[in-house]
Amino acid sequence: MSGLQVARVNQWPPSKVSRMESGHHNVTDLELLDYLVSCGIYPAQAGELMDLCRQAMRDLGYWLSPHGEWLPDSLKSLIYHESTAARTTTYDPLVVHGLLQTADYARAWIATERWRSPESVQECVDIRMRRQRILHLERPARFTFFVHEQALLLQVGGPKVMHEQMLQIVLLAALDHVTVRVVPWAAGEHSAFGGSFQLLEYAEHRPLVYLDNYATGLFLEDQEYVKPYRTLLRTIADVALDEGQSREVIAALANVYDRGSERNAGHRVEEEQL
């Protein structure tokens, strides 16, 4: 529905809807319920939104509100840019990308930051799971994930967690708008492309590159710096397995992890293929 349609249903001035949606009007519980019902969303489905409304009424705002640990500015920006991009392409050499992670995988990985409390770890996991909703929108963007084979072989949380993680990737790769391609170990030095990065492309704006570093994330918007990453993605695509081959590798690893092998998963896959 357009903002004008919502305004007409609720007998509001169109400017009120615009100000509500842009955050320039403090929305009461009743106004939010009227808004949601007019869009076909009912109170039983709206619990989280009601909580956000109450936080906003306290002049906090959701992503600026404390969640045990405050979200870094770079993550808030990434969440925004991910949700507005028309196409996202990622390269991850060591870890499965956050948009593909299971909750158990994310929990095990985030918990390696030993300064975090159990509550902080869980809050971060919850945020990561909510980020993944963009993969399941009614009109989703296009997503291409290049993941290095070593990221699939690095055991995070143990064989059971890795088995579920491999299955998760296979299931998500079956979505029409999601492509997953594996960069193989066998390519040797030709499979080394540096650290992880993310190219975000928009219908009406210039593309951005996001670099994920230990202390913070960095956005590159100067096209002089964005262009080399676009070129690098073409090189990665030339080296990566195609979608079918990638599914076979990930499914084979799922089988290995399912048997709870304590041996190197990569060697087991090679033996079975031989």
N, C-alpha and C positions, 0 to 999 in steps of 0.2 A: 504494500500500500504506500501511496505517496503521503507526504506530510499533510497535504491539503485534504486528502481523503480522511486521514485520522482526525483532523480538526473538524471536519464536517460531521463525522459520526459522533464526536463528543461535544459538538456545539461550542468549540473553542475558536478563538482567533488563530489564523494560520501562524502568526508570529509567535504564539505561545508554544506551539509544537516545535518550531524552529529553535526557540530559546531552550526548551527542555532537552532537545537532542544535542545541542551544542554545549550544554553545561552552564548556561547563563540564567537558568531558572531553577530555584530549589524545588524539587519535586516531592510532594507529599505522598504518603502511602496510598491515599485514595486516588490521586491523580495518576500514579503509576499503574494502579489496578485498572482504571478506566482506559488508559493507554494500551495496556497489554490485552485486555479483553477485546478491544476494538481490532486488535491484530490477531485474534484467535488464540491467545495464550491465557490460560486461566490460573487462578490462585494456586492450585495444587502443583502447577509446573513452575511457579514463579518465586519459590522460596529464596533462591540465591540472589535474584534481582532485587527482592524486597530488602535483603540484608545490605546490598550495595547502596540502595536508596537511603537507608537509615545512616550508613556511614557518611554518605555525601551530605546529609542534613547536618552532620557534625562538622562540616567544612573540612573533611579529610580527603575524600576521594579514594577510589579503590587502590590503584597501583601505587599511590603515595602513602597508603596506610601501612602501619607496621604489621608484618606477618612473622613475628618472632625476630626475623632479620629483615631489614629493609631491602627492597629490590633495587639493584644498582640501576642507574640511569640508562646504561647501555642496554640492559635487558628490557626495560620498559619501552625503549625506542625500538628494539628488535621485535617485540610483541606487536607493536603498532604497525611497523613496516611489513611484517609477515602477513598481517590480517588485511592489508590494503594492496599487496602486490598482485599482479595478474599472473606472474610466473616466478617461481623460485627454483634456483638450481644450487645444489650444495656439493661440496667435496669434503669428505671426512676420512683422514688417514688412520686414526687410532681408535675412535669410539663411534658407535652407532649414533646417528644424528638424533637430537632430542625429539623431533617430531615423529620418529619411528620407534622410540623406546617404549618398552613395557614399564609398568610401575615398579616392578621388582628390580629390573635392570637399572632404572633411574635411581632408585633408592640406594642400591649397592654402590653406584658410581658417586652419587652426591655424598654419601657417608664417608668417602675417602678424605673429604675435607674435615679433618679431625676436630677443628674448632667448632663445628656445628653441633648443637644439641639435638637429641632425637626429635624434638618438636620442630626444630628448624628444618631438619632433613625432610620430615613429612610434609611440611608446608611447601618446600621447594618441589617435592614430587607432585603435590596437588596442582601447583601452578603449571608444571610441565605437562601434566595430563590435560589441563584446561587449554593449553596452547594447541594441543593436537586436534581440537574441535574444528580448526580451519580445514582439516583434511576431509571433513564429513559435512560440509555445508551443502545446501541445495544447489548452489551454483559455485562450485569450488574453483580455485585457481589451478594452474598446472604446476606440478612438483616433479623435479628430477633430482634423484639422490645418487651421487657417485660415492660409493663406500669402498675403501681399500680392504682387501682380503684380510690384512692383519687386524683390522678392527673387528672382524667376525671371528678371528681366532683368539683374540684376547679375552680370556675368561673373566667376566664380571659377575660376581655373585655365585659362581659355580655352574656345573653342567645343567642342572634343572632350569635355572634362570636363563641360561644361554639357549637351551632348547626352546623355551617359550618365546624368547626374543627372536630366534630364527623364524619360528612360525608366524610371529607378528609381522615380520618384514615380508614374508611370502604373501600373507593375506592382504597387506596394504598395497603391495606391488600389483595385485590383481585389480585394483581400482582403475578405472579408465583414465583418470587424470593424474595418476602417480606412476612414475618410472623409477625403478631401482636397477642400477648397473654396478657390477663389482669390478674393481681394478685389481687384476690378479698379481699374486706374488711372482708368478712365472715370468712376468715382464721385467723382472730385475730392476736395474737402475732406471729403466724407462717408466717405472711405476711410481717414482718418487717425485712428488709435486709440491712439497712443502707442507705448511700447516693448513688447517681447515679454513674454509671461507664459504661465503654464501652470496650469490648474485640475485638481487631482487629487481624484477622488471615490472614496469607499470604501463598502463594503457595511455596515460596522459602526462607522465613525468619521466624524467631521465632515470636510468638505472642507478642502483647503489650496490656497493659491495660491503659486506659485513665480515670483519676479521675477529675471530673469537680468541682472545688471549687470556692468560691466567688471571690477571688482576682486573681486567675490564675488557669490553669489546670496543672495536673501532669501526666507524662508518667512513667509507671513502665515497665521495660524491663528485669530486673533480674527475671529469671524463678522461683526463690524461692518465689517471691511476686506475680507473675502472676498465679501460680498454684492454690492458694486458691480461686481466683476469678473464675477460671474454675470450681472448685468444687462447689462454691456458685451458679453458673448458673444452675448446675444440680439440686440443691435444689429448686431454684426458679421455674424451669421447673416442678418439682413435685407438687408445690403448685398452679401454674398458671392454669387458665382455658384453655381448648384447643381452637383451632382457631375458630371453629364453635360457641362455647359458648361465646367466646370473642366478635365475631361479633354481637351476639344477645344483649349482654350488651351494646356495643357501639351504636348500632342502637336504642335500647330503650332509651338511654340517648339523642340521637339526637332528638327523638320524644318529649321527655320532654322539652328540650331546645327550640325546634321549637314552642311549645305552650307558650314560654316566662314565664315559671313558676318562681315565686320569692321564692318558697319554696325550701327546700333542695332537690336537684335532686335525691339523693340516696333514700330518703324516698318515693318519688313519684314512683320510679322504683319498690321498694319493694311492695308498695300498689298494683301496676298494676299486678305484678307477682302473688300476693296472689289472 
